[in-house]
Amino acid sequence: MQKTVAARIPVELEEEIFRFMKEEGLDKSTAIRRILEIGVGEWKRRRAIELYRSGKVTLWKASQIGGVSLREMVDELNRLRIITHVTAKDIEEDIEAAKRAEA
């Protein structure tokens, strides 16, 4: 299911969209959808990292929120020099999540 969304954007942003369209060989609607997907994905990863950094979620939960694998989340945290702490609770949650995924 798709929804139509209208938004006013600066001329400079529209120029970037046209550049993206040309480089990727896309029509305008597809280009805008792709750019939004990229932006939302980046926002999810940043939000997940901040929640992990503040101790509000486990590493596993951060990877789920960020929409990336556990390995990708660990790699990103390492790249940002954020220390990862794996607790017994984290391992228990990982095991439970794996069991649910198999079911």
N, C-alpha and C positions, 0 to 999 in steps of 0.2 A: 504494500500500500504506500502510496506517495502523497505528499502534501505540497501545495504551492506556497512559497514564502516570498514576500516582497520586502526589500530593504533598500534604504538610501545609503550609498557608499561614496567616498571621495573619488574624484576623477583619477587620482594616482592609483588607487586600488583597482579601479576598472582597467587601467592600462596594464597593471600586473596580471589581471585575469586574462586579458587579450594576449599577453606575452605567453602565459601558461598554455592557453588554447593553441597557439601557434606551435609552440615547442612540443606539446604532447599530441597534436593532431586531433583535438577534440572540439565538439560543438560547445556553445556557451553553457548550456544547461549541464552537460556532463562535466565540464571543467569546474563549474561552481560546486557541483556535488562532490567532486573529487577533492577540491580544496577544503570544503567543509569537513569531509571525512578526515583529512589530514589534520586539520585544526582541532577537531573534537578528540581525535586520538592523542594528539600532543597534550591537550588539556587534561585528559584522563590520566596520562602518565605523570604529568606534573602534580596533579592532585594526589595521586597514589603515593608518590615520593614524599610529598609534604606530610601526608597522614602517617606514613611509616616513620619519617624523621621525628615527628612529634610524639611517637609511641602510641598513636591511637589505633593502629592496625598492625597485624602481624605481616611478615614478609609474604606469606602465601596470599593473604587478603589483599595486600598492596598489588600483587601481580594480577589478581582477578580484577580489581578496580581499574588498574591500568590497561587491562586488555592484552597483557603480554604473558609469556611463559614465565615460570619461576626463574629459570636461567637468565632470561632477558632482563628481568627485574634486578637480579643480583649483579649482572654485568653493568646495568645502568647506575646502580648505587655505587659500585666500585669505581666507575668512571667519574662520578661526582664526589668520590672520596667520602662517602657516607658509610660508616661502619655498620655492618649487618650483625645483628644479634639473633641467634637461633636458640630458642628456649624449648623446653620440654613441651610446653603448650603449643608452640609452633609445629613441632613434629607430630603431636597428637592431631592437630587440625589438618595437617597434610595427609596423614593416614586416613582420617575420616573423609576428607575430600576425595581422595583416590578411591576409597570404597564406594562412595556415592557415584563417582564417574564410571566405575565398572558395572554398576547395577543397571 
